[in-house]
Structure formats: C-alpha cells, structure tokens
Amino acid sequence: MRFVKRARTLGFSVEETATLLGLWQDKSRASAEVKDIATAHIGALETKITELQSMVKTLKHSAHCCSGDERPNCPILDDLAGTPASKGH
C-alpha cells in the first residue's frame, strides 16, 4: 500500500501506478521501462505547471482590473464570457 500511496502522491494515474506496481514486482524488469514512464510523467507535470501558471497570470490580471465595488462591471466575468473588458474600471 505504501508504494501505491507514494505513486499517487507523485501524481501518477491509477493506470500508471498499476503498471509501476507490476514492474516493481517483476524483478526481471528493465529499468528503462520505469524510466520511460517517469519521464513521460515529468513532461505531463511540466505541461500542467505551465498551464496552471498561465491560469494564475490571467486571473491575477483580471482581479487587478476589477474594482471590486458596487458597480456591475467585472473584468473577471467578462474574461470568463469571452467578451471585451468593461469600460470604466
């Protein structure tokens, strides 16, 4: 169970974890298979990090542009709707 928990903590999918568990139990495995899975996972994580950083940047910009007052104009909602930013903010 510790193996599965650690793999899941590192973000491996259920399928990847099952594959890794099988490889871990197979003492005749080639470590290259394990490395390929880990390397592919690193690439997926790096892509996700880039996407998350882009989301943070966009939301920070929208939040900065929002006056957060009693007016209905809201650049955050405009961005979500895909409409041009409201005037007068």
C-alpha positions in Angstrom: 0.0 0.0 0.0 2.9 2.4 0.7 4.0 2.0 -2.9 0.6 2.9 -4.3 0.2 5.9 -1.9 3.6 7.3 -2.8 2.9 6.9 -6.6 -0.4 8.6 -6.2 1.2 11.4 -4.1 3.6 12.0 -7.1 0.6 12.3 -9.4 0.7 9.1 -11.3 -2.6 7.9 -12.6 -4.3 4.7 -11.3 -3.2 3.0 -14.6 0.4 4.3 -14.3 0.5 3.2 -10.7 -0.7 -0.3 -11.6 1.9 -0.5 -14.4 4.6 0.7 -12.0 3.5 -1.7 -9.3 3.7 -4.6 -11.8 7.2 -3.5 -12.8 8.2 -3.2 -9.2 7.1 -6.8 -8.5 8.8 -8.0 -11.7 12.4 -8.5 -10.6 13.4 -9.2 -14.3 12.1 -5.9 -15.5 14.2 -3.4 -17.5 14.7 -0.2 -15.6 14.3 1.6 -18.9 10.5 0.9 -18.8 10.2 2.5 -15.4 12.3 5.5 -16.5 10.1 5.9 -19.6 7.0 6.1 -17.5 8.6 8.5 -15.1 10.0 10.7 -17.9 6.6 10.9 -19.6 5.0 11.8 -16.3 7.6 14.6 -15.8 6.6 16.0 -19.2 2.9 15.9 -18.3 3.6 17.6 -15.0 5.7 20.3 -16.6 2.9 21.0 -19.1 0.3 21.1 -16.3 2.6 23.5 -14.3 2.9 25.8 -17.4 -0.9 25.7 -17.8 -1.5 26.5 -14.1 1.0 29.4 -14.2 -0.9 30.8 -17.2 -4.2 30.5 -15.4 -2.8 32.3 -12.3 -1.4 35.1 -14.5 -4.7 35.6 -16.3 -6.7 35.5 -13.0 -4.3 37.9 -11.3 -4.7 40.3 -14.2 -8.5 40.1 -14.2 -8.6 40.5 -10.4 -6.3 43.5 -10.6 -8.5 45.1 -13.3 -11.7 44.5 -11.2 -12.6 47.4 -9.0 -14.4 45.1 -6.6 -17.0 47.8 -5.8 -20.8 48.1 -6.1 -20.7 48.6 -9.9 -21.8 45.6 -12.1 -18.8 45.9 -14.4 -16.5 43.0 -13.8 -13.5 42.1 -16.0 -13.3 38.7 -14.4 -16.8 37.8 -15.6 -16.0 39.5 -19.0 -13.0 37.2 -19.4 -15.0 34.1 -18.5 -17.6 35.1 -21.0 -15.0 35.9 -23.6 -16.2 39.4 -24.1 -14.1 42.6 -24.2 -13.4 44.2 -20.8 -16.0 46.6 -19.4 -15.2 50.3 -19.7 -14.7 52.5 -16.7 -12.8 50.1 -14.4 
